[in-house]
């Protein structure tokens, strides 16, 4: 099995597990530095689904969105005080990082 096939299978398994979890009530109306966690989840979920549907590839627009969402989540995670909310966001982060692992660099693009 190739590394990319294994990456897609692992991401698909993590995605299926993630989908079974309800969004934490503690994060439903929370903002951290002006960032709504539910919007980050929505952006990341859309990118993950596109990536899975395209066998591990993502267009440049969604690649930039995913990387930006990961950076936002990196900034938000330390501010989440609720254990369930933090664990939920950590799993989302793990999935997003896995999907972004082999995306092309955005250097030189705006």
Secondary structure, DSSP 8 states (H G I E B T S, - for coil): --HHHHHHHHHHHHHHHHHTS---GGGTT-EETTEEHHHHHHHHHHHHHHHHHTTS---HHHHHHHHHHHHHHHHHHTT---HHHHHHHHHHHHHHHHHHTT----TT--
